[in-house]
Amino acid sequence: MENKTSYLQQANHLGLFFITLFIICFIWFYLMSTEKELHEQLFRLTFLGFSGMNFWGFILGAIQSYIWGYIFVGLWQAVSRISTKR
């Protein structure tokens, strides 16, 4: 049970960290006037279905950022289990 709790805690913390980074990047788009097209294209490449720098794009990006935290921690733990069995 502790391993599952550890996974959920790690994934939650990493997901919240990714959301924080996403918010910083989203705000940075409006603060810095240079390379806005590149910034928006990178968001479109990173987040599936990203529609632009608007409310729905923000919500979609934040949700996907959180989900990426769970995916990365899951992959990390799977790889560590495989590597320790050898």
C-alpha positions in Angstrom: 0.0 0.0 0.0 2.9 2.3 0.8 4.2 2.0 -2.8 0.9 3.1 -4.3 0.6 6.0 -1.9 4.2 6.9 -2.8 3.2 6.8 -6.5 0.2 9.0 -5.9 2.1 11.5 -3.8 5.0 11.7 -6.3 2.7 12.0 -9.3 0.6 14.7 -7.6 3.7 16.7 -6.7 5.2 16.4 -10.2 1.8 17.3 -11.8 1.5 20.4 -9.6 5.1 21.3 -10.5 4.2 21.0 -14.2 1.1 23.1 -13.8 3.2 25.8 -12.2 5.7 25.7 -15.1 2.8 25.9 -17.5 1.4 28.9 -15.8 4.7 30.6 -15.8 5.1 29.9 -19.5 1.6 31.1 -20.2 2.2 34.4 -18.4 5.6 34.8 -20.1 3.8 34.8 -23.4 2.0 37.9 -22.5 4.9 39.6 -20.7 7.5 39.2 -23.4 6.6 40.5 -26.8 9.4 38.6 -28.7 8.9 35.3 -30.5 5.1 34.9 -29.7 4.6 32.7 -32.7 7.3 30.3 -31.7 6.0 30.2 -28.1 2.5 29.4 -29.3 3.8 26.7 -31.8 5.7 25.0 -29.0 2.5 24.9 -26.9 0.7 23.3 -29.9 3.4 20.7 -30.3 3.5 19.9 -26.6 -0.2 19.8 -25.7 -2.7 17.8 -27.7 -5.6 19.9 -29.0 -4.1 23.2 -27.8 -6.3 25.9 -29.5 -4.3 29.0 -28.8 -3.5 31.4 -26.0 -7.1 31.7 -24.6 -9.1 30.5 -21.7 -9.7 27.0 -23.1 -6.1 26.6 -24.2 -5.0 27.5 -20.6 -7.5 24.9 -19.1 -6.5 22.2 -21.6 -2.8 22.8 -21.1 -3.1 22.8 -17.3 -5.0 19.5 -17.3 -2.5 17.9 -19.6 0.4 19.2 -17.6 -1.0 17.5 -14.5 -1.6 14.3 -16.4 2.0 14.3 -17.7 3.1 14.2 -14.1 1.3 10.9 -13.5 2.6 9.5 -16.8 6.3 10.4 -16.0 6.2 9.0 -12.5 4.5 5.8 -13.8 7.2 5.4 -16.4 9.9 6.2 -13.9 8.7 3.5 -11.5 8.2 0.9 -14.2 11.7 1.4 -15.5 13.1 1.3 -12.0 11.3 -2.0 -11.3 12.6 -3.5 -14.4 16.2 -2.4 -13.8 16.2 -3.6 -10.2 15.0 -7.1 -11.1 18.2 -7.8 -13.0 
